[in-house]
Amino acid sequence: MKTLVATEKPFAKTAVDGIRKITEEAGFELHLLEKYTDVSDFYKAVADVDALIVRSDKVTAAVIDAAKNLKIVVRAGAGYDNLDLAACTARGIVAMNTPGQNSNAVAELAAGMMVYMARNTFRPGTGSELKGKKLGIHAYGNVGRLVAAIGKGFGMDVYAFDPFVKAEDIAKDGVKALSTADELYGACHYVSLHIPATEKTKKSIGYDLLSKMPEGACLVNTARKEVIYEDELLRVMEERTDLKYVSDIAPDNHAVLQEKFGARYFSTPKKMGAETAEANINAGLAAATQIVNFFKTGDRRFQVN
């Protein structure tokens, strides 16, 4: 079996060494395509491979068409909107992600962003403390659970809304389960957003929800920019001069938000939630292990298509 790691932004050397060890011990060939600048190089490299590992690289229908022998593609990370799932399914290719491997890195970033915004983006002036504030977790998955635990460590009162998680399971963590997003946004000074970008969730966070937030509230987005209705975010921040927005994904109207709102808005220059050495290694090794298990035992546990 021939496995390709195609990464415009490469894994750390330790991760690549680990991926090589896992695949070669299983009797597979490993090939690398790193720091490529032309997608045609991707098309050529994928032409005869059986398995593909990517990070944020886009696996489009054209890539799938070029990969005549491809049987499985694994996105090393939780999000997988860079994979054309329809094209994969049409060709009978299994698409997977590696849930949980980046979770701690993203959760710690979300916590850091809350501190950053509470303290006026570290500019002079009086800030506020997180202790005693209400923290809302929108989607109580791997990352959401960790953010909740960190929030409790800060002394915050933690709430969560997730229609796919039982209220009693949320309550076991000492977190108050709410039944609607409206309740969550209406109650919480900070809302940490962890929903995926789907047809149902795109532009779902807009004026109606954000206008319900308490005075001085802050939305923390380490999920996807597509879930924010950006025009409505702009509108509500213009009307509510107390609201704050911090994001790990620069919105399309980044320049406007930056100019208008100063310390009430911040976005990282490039998505960095999973950019830790530990997450980089964990996700790469998990991807390689999942490929080996797929071919050896037919394991499809993390299939997303």
BADO-830614 format. One record per residue (C-alpha): y, z, x. Coordinates in steps of 0.001 Angstrom, whole numbers, padded with zeros to 6 digits, always signed. Each point is the difference from the previous one (the first is absolute). Example, Ala and Ser with C-alpha at 12.3 -4.5 7.8 and 13.67 -1.06 7.14 Angstrom:
BEGIN
-004500+007800+012300+003440-000660+001370
END
This chain:
BEGIN
+000000+000000+000000+003437-000926+001290+002864+002389-000781+003674-000815+000509+002805+002543+000289+003157-001938-000860+003101+002117+000513+003523-001302+000406+000815+003629+000836-003063+001119+001992-001993+003186-000285+000357+002521+002806-002347-000668+002931-002035+003101-000891-000566-001403-003485-001003-003432+001332-002417+001620+002434-001530+001986-002857-000286-003065-002229-001701-001882+002832-002466+002839+000581-000934+000197-003708-000431-003742-000475-001749-000779+003272-002429+002905-000373-000947-001569-003336-000682-003298+001774+003153-001776-001215+002450-002105+002010+003607+001182+000007+002974-002328+000447+003688+000903+000084+003091-001877-001149+002996+002158+000875+003770-000535-000123-000394-003499-001411+003239-001699-001038-001319-003079-001759-002240+000227-003068-001845-003102+001217-001463+002210+002748-001363+002243-002747-001569-002976-001773-001734-001103+003213-001218+003478+000938-001510+000720-003410-001798-003319-000329-003509+001171+000960+000071+003791-000471-002184+002016-002358+002288+003019-000233+003733+000583+000306+002082+003113+000657+003776-000095-000571+002861+002447-000244+003042-001334-001910-000904-003604+000800-000007-002220-003078-003445-001310-000915+001144-002845-002239-001955-002649-001858+000659-002298+002975-001547+002518+002398-002998+000381-002316-000362-003781-000180-000007-000207+003809-002647+002737+000302-003091-001972-000945-002528+002703+000970+001967+003072-001089-001950+002567-002000+002176+003115+000236+003635+000850+000767+001178+003568+000531+003626+001059-000109+000355+002952+002382+002107+002188-002249+000279+001103-003599+002151-002766-001467-001552-003431-000348+002648-002154-001659-000003-002163+003147-003479-001238-000993-000320-002858-002496-002704+001631-002090-000349-002949-002369-000665-002368+002907-002507+002459+001483-001824+000372-003307-000086-003755-000597-001792-000425+003331-002294+002998-000496+001677+001877+002862+000019+003802-000182+003466+001531+000520+000340+003660+001005+002642+002509+001034-000431+003248+001954+001320+002680-002373+000935+003383+001395+000226-000975+003666+003811-000201+000026+000575+002690-002606+001138+002863+002213+002423-002210+001912+001614-001218-003228+000125+003497-001489+001712+001426+003070+002559-002817-000098+000724+000719-003678+000572+003665+000848+002251-000922+002904+002022-002259-002264+000523+002838-002474+001332+002245+002766+002179-002837+001310+001614-000610-003385+000343+003712-000817+001966+000442+003238+002428-002894-000594-001922-002397+002264+000814+002428+002828+003745-000585-000333+002514+002865+000134+000436+001934-003229-001828+002397-002256-003456-001106-001026-002633+001644-002169-003447+001514+000423-003307-001223-001393-001221+003518-000778+000128+000702-003718+000535-003661-000941-002354-001898-002289-002060-002739+001643-001620-002701-002126-002943-002047+001248-000225-003374-001758-003658-001002+000530-002268+002774+001205-002236-001850+002442-000726+000608+003678+003646-000028+001072+001300+001733-003103-002338+002961+000499+001174+000459+003568+003689-000233-000952-000659+002628-002676-001561+002327+002573+002947-000467+002377+002432+000611-002855-001756+003255-000845+000322+000959+003650+003753-000471-000315-000037+002344-002983+000586-002771-002539-001242+000066-003584-002329-003016-000160-000745-002243-002994-002037-003190-000272-000524-002901-002367-003019-002263+000313-001759-001361-003102-003112-000684+002082-000479+003574+001247-001166+002820-002267+002564+002721-000601-002528+002673+000920-000617-001660+003385+003735+000016+000710+000249+003624-001119-002726+001011+002476+002502-000745+002780+002587+002289-001497+001987-002976-001290+001296-000324-003563-001283-003144-001724+002447-001819-002283-001003-002500-002648+002729-002637+000429+002198-001507+002691+003010+000888-002151-000887+003690+000282-000427-000246+003755+003318-001701+000668+001804+002190-002503-001185+003207+001669-000009-000639+003744+002702+000142+002667-002170-002116+002288-002507-002629-001114-002379-001386+002619-001241-003409-001077-003561-001150+000797-000880-002608-002632-001429-003383+001090+001785-003283-000678-001845-001618-002919+001109-002226-002859+000422+003133-002114+001882+002068+002570+002365-002579+001509+003604+000870-000969-001317+002976-001969+002314+002499+001716+003408-000770-001409+002972+001275-001940-001867+001830-002767-002001+002191+002384+002624+000502+002693+002759+000929-002436-002161+002897-001235-000108+001681+003430+001825+003341+000459+003352+000268+001749-000252-000656+003734-003489-001479-000305-001620-002298+002557-002666-002705-000346-002264-000370+003051-001845-003320+000223-002782-000422+002558-001916-002325-002332+001194-003588-000542+003482-001425-000559-001237-002149-002898-000501+003032-002258+003765+000656+000013+002219-001898-002423+002699-000463+002608+002801-001186-002283-000508+003055-002183-000200+002294+003041+003417-001299+001043+001366+000512-003506-001205+003584-000361+001234+000975+003470+003414-001403-000866+000087+002045-003195-001560+003141+001465+001862+000826+003192-002377+002895+000647-003241-001999+000209-001673-000900+003308-002597-002584+000990-002029-000082+003205-002578-002666+000725-002539-001074+002581+000395-003568-001236+003412-001628+000255+000939-001336-003461+001322-003521-000417+003441+001465-000767-000079+002265+003075+003406-001096+001310+001691+000665-003346-001583+003443-000374+000904+000908+003565+003609-001078-000428+000525+001664-003382-001824+003300+000372+000099+001106+003642-001985+003224+000497-001420-000227-003546-002228-002879+001114-002254-000620+002980-002776-002433+000820-002085-000278+003139+000650-003281+001860-003655-000974-000400-002841+001561-001961-001262+002840+002170-002030+002296-002259-003222-000751+001843+001623-000396+003415-001594+002909+001817-002529-000216+002812-002485+001969-002065+000290-002179-003120-000147-003159+002078-003297+001072+001533-001516+001413-003192+000659-003108-002097-001327-002389+002652-003209+001940+000536-000544+000326-003743+000416-003759-000456-002572-000754+002707-002456+002547-001424+000353-001446-003503-000761-003496+001293-003110+001174+001826-001205+001926-003067+000618-003005-002231-002187-002277+002089-002647+002614+000854-000426+001724-003376+002058-001981-002529+002469+002887-000379+002970-001139-002155+001441+003467-000653+003608-000940+000788+000023-003456-001591+003283-000757-001814-000763-003392-001564
END
